[in-house]
Amino acid sequence: MSTGAVATESPARPASSARAGYAVTLGLRLLNRYSFAFALLLTVALLATTIVRDPDPWSNGFWVGLLQNMAPMALAAMASTPAIISGGGGFDLSISPLMYFLAEVFIVWLAPHSLGGFASVPIVLGLGAAIGAFNGLLIILLRVPPVVATLAVFFVLIGVDLRMLANPNEGGYLSPSNWVVHLADKVGPIPGGVFTLGFPLLVWFLLGLLPYRRTLYAVGSNDATAFASGVNVALVRVVAYSLGGLFAGVASLALVAISLSANPSLSQSYTLLAIAAVALGGTSLWGGRGGLFGSLLGAASIYLLGNLLLTLQVDPSYLQVMYGGMLLVAVVLGGVAARARQAE
C-alpha cells in the first residue's frame, strides 16, 4: 500500500482582481518613472471638462485668457521648485511677496523713470535672482533652517510691499500702452502666456544640458554623499534659490500684465498655493525628485479646478477643501510610489 501527499489547489484568483492588481502596479511604475503623471491626468480631465462647458473653446481668446490668468500661480510654483529639489528642508516661502515686490519696483521706480521698456527685464530678473541668492546665503552661512530664513524674508518683503504702495490708488498703476500688456494678451499671433511660462521651462531645459541639474538632484537626494563626492553643496543650493528668484521676476511681469497694478495686500496670496502645486506636480518635498513641468501641471490642475467650481457656482469655501484634498492625494501617491521604488 503506497501513501502519497494529497494535492490541494488554491482557489483561482478572480480575473477582475488580477486586472485591478495589474492596473495598480502599472500605475505605480508610471508614477515612479514620471512623477508628474497624476497631475497630467488630472489636468487633462479638468481641461476637457472646461472645454466642454465653454461656449467657444476653440477661439483664440479662450486659450489667451487661460494662460494669462494661470501664469502667475504657475510661475510661483515653478519658482518654488528648485529650492525644494535641493533638499535639506528647502522651502522658499518668500516667493509670493517677492513677486509683488518686483512688480512694484517695475511700476513705482522703473516705468516712471523711463526704464519701463525692455531694459526693465534684466533689472527685474537680476534683482529677483539676487534676493533669491540672499535667501540661499542666509541659510548656508548662518545655518538657519530654510523655512525660518525664508519666513523672515517673507515678512520683510510684505512690509516693504506695503510701504512702497501704501496707497495703491496713488502711483500704483501702469500705463496701458506699456509693452508688458502684451504678456497678458498676444505677442504677434502667439499668446503672451507662452513666453512667460516658457521662459522658466527653457532655462530648466538648458540646465539639463549642463552638469548643474544632475548635481542638484544628487544634492537633494543625499547631500552627504554628494559632498563626499566633491560637490560644492552650498553653491548648488544658493544657485537653486537664485533660480527661484529669477523665475519670481518673470512671475512679477506676468502679474503686472494682467492688472497693470500690484496690490500689496495680496502679496502672500500665492505662497501656499505654489507649494501645493509643487507637491501635486510630483516633486518630492524631501528633495531630489521632480521638475518644473510637474509644477506647471500642478498649478494648472489647481487653477482649472477652482475655475470650474466657480463656474458651477460652488460655495468658494469649498475651494480650500478641494485644494487640501488634491494635495493630500498627491502626497499619499508620492509616498506609496516611494515605497514601491525602494522595494524594487
Residue pairs with C-beta under 8 A, 6 or more apart in sequence:
27 37
28 336
28 337
28 340
29 340
30 37
31 37
31 38
31 282
31 333
31 334
31 337
32 337
32 340
32 341
34 40
34 282
35 281
35 282
35 283
35 284
35 289
35 290
35 291
35 294
35 334
35 337
36 281
36 282
36 290
36 291
36 293
36 294
36 297
36 298
37 282
38 280
38 282
38 329
38 330
38 333
39 280
39 281
39 282
39 294
39 297
39 298
39 300
39 301
39 330
40 297
42 280
42 297
42 301
42 326
43 297
43 300
43 301
43 304
46 300
46 301
46 304
46 305
46 308
47 300
47 304
49 304
49 308
50 57
50 304
50 307
50 308
51 57
53 308
53 311
54 62
56 62
60 186
60 191
63 191
64 185
64 186
64 191
64 192
64 193
66 193
67 191
67 192
67 193
67 194
67 197
68 183
68 184
68 185
68 191
68 192
68 193
68 254
68 257
68 258
69 258
69 303
69 307
70 193
70 299
70 300
70 303
71 183
71 193
71 196
71 197
71 251
71 254
71 258
72 99
72 251
72 254
72 255
72 258
72 270
73 270
73 273
73 274
73 277
73 299
73 302
73 303
74 197
74 277
74 295
74 296
74 299
74 300
74 303
75 99
75 196
75 197
75 200
75 247
75 248
75 250
75 251
75 254
76 95
76 96
76 99
76 248
76 251
76 270
76 273
76 274
76 277
76 299
77 273
77 274
77 275
77 277
77 278
77 281
77 295
77 296
77 298
77 299
78 200
78 201
78 247
78 292
78 295
78 296
78 299
79 92
79 95
79 99
79 200
79 243
79 244
79 245
79 246
79 247
79 248
79 251
79 274
80 91
80 92
80 95
80 244
80 274
80 275
80 278
80 295
81 244
81 278
81 283
81 290
81 291
81 292
81 295
82 216
82 240
82 241
82 243
82 244
83 90
83 91
83 92
83 135
83 136
83 146
83 237
83 240
83 241
83 244
84 90
84 91
84 275
84 278
84 283
84 284
84 285
84 287
84 290
85 216
85 217
85 220
85 240
85 283
85 284
85 287
85 288
85 289
85 290
85 291
86 216
86 219
86 220
86 236
86 237
86 240
86 241
86 287
87 219
87 220
87 221
87 223
87 286
87 287
87 288
88 146
88 220
88 223
88 237
88 287
89 145
89 146
89 147
90 146
90 220
90 237
90 240
90 241
90 287
91 146
91 147
91 150
91 275
92 132
92 135
92 146
92 150
92 241
92 244
93 147
93 150
93 151
93 153
93 154
93 271
94 131
94 135
94 150
94 151
94 153
94 154
94 157
95 244
95 248
95 251
95 270
95 271
95 274
96 154
96 267
96 268
96 269
96 270
96 271
96 274
97 154
97 157
97 158
97 161
97 267
97 268
97 271
98 128
98 131
98 132
98 153
98 157
98 245
98 248
98 252
99 248
99 251
99 252
99 255
99 267
99 270
100 157
100 161
100 252
100 255
100 262
100 263
100 264
100 266
100 267
101 131
101 157
101 160
101 161
101 164
101 252
101 267
102 124
102 127
102 128
102 248
102 249
102 252
103 252
103 253
103 255
103 256
103 262
104 161
104 164
104 165
104 172
104 262
104 264
105 123
105 124
105 127
105 164
106 116
106 120
106 124
106 174
106 180
106 252
106 253
106 256
107 165
107 171
107 172
107 173
107 174
107 256
107 261
107 262
108 164
108 165
108 171
108 172
109 115
110 116
110 120
110 123
110 124
111 120
111 174
111 175
111 178
112 171
115 123
116 174
116 175
116 178
116 179
116 180
117 179
118 179
121 253
124 249
124 252
124 253
125 246
125 249
125 250
126 249
127 249
128 245
128 246
128 247
128 248
128 249
128 252
129 242
129 243
129 245
129 246
129 249
130 242
130 245
131 153
131 245
132 241
132 242
132 243
132 244
132 245
132 246
132 248
133 238
133 239
133 241
133 242
133 245
134 153
135 149
135 150
135 153
135 241
135 244
135 245
136 237
136 238
136 239
136 240
136 241
136 242
137 238
138 144
138 149
138 152
138 153
139 145
139 146
139 149
139 150
139 237
139 241
140 234
140 237
140 238
142 149
154 268
154 271
157 267
158 264
158 267
158 268
161 262
161 264
161 267
162 264
162 265
162 267
164 264
165 171
165 172
165 262
165 263
165 264
168 261
168 262
168 263
168 264
172 261
172 262
172 263
173 260
173 261
174 180
174 256
174 260
174 261
175 260
176 260
178 260
180 253
180 256
180 257
181 257
181 260
182 192
182 257
183 192
183 193
183 195
183 196
183 253
183 254
183 257
184 192
184 193
184 254
184 257
184 258
185 191
185 192
186 192
187 195
192 257
193 254
196 250
196 251
196 253
196 254
196 257
197 296
199 247
199 250
200 247
200 250
200 292
201 292
201 293
201 296
203 243
203 246
203 247
204 213
204 291
204 292
204 293
207 213
212 236
212 239
215 226
215 231
215 236
216 236
216 239
216 240
217 288
217 289
218 225
218 226
218 229
218 231
218 288
219 226
219 231
219 233
219 236
219 237
219 287
219 288
220 284
220 287
220 288
220 289
221 287
221 288
221 289
222 288
223 233
226 233
226 236
227 233
252 262
255 262
256 262
273 299
273 302
273 323
274 299
276 298
276 302
276 323
276 326
276 327
277 295
277 298
277 299
277 301
277 302
278 285
278 290
278 294
278 295
278 298
279 285
279 298
279 327
279 330
279 331
279 334
280 297
280 298
280 301
280 302
280 326
280 327
280 330
281 290
281 291
281 293
281 294
281 295
281 296
281 297
281 298
281 299
281 330
282 289
282 290
282 294
282 298
282 330
282 334
283 289
283 290
283 291
283 294
283 295
284 290
284 334
284 338
285 331
298 330
301 326
302 323
302 326
305 322
305 323
305 326
306 319
306 322
306 323
309 316
309 318
309 319
309 322
310 316
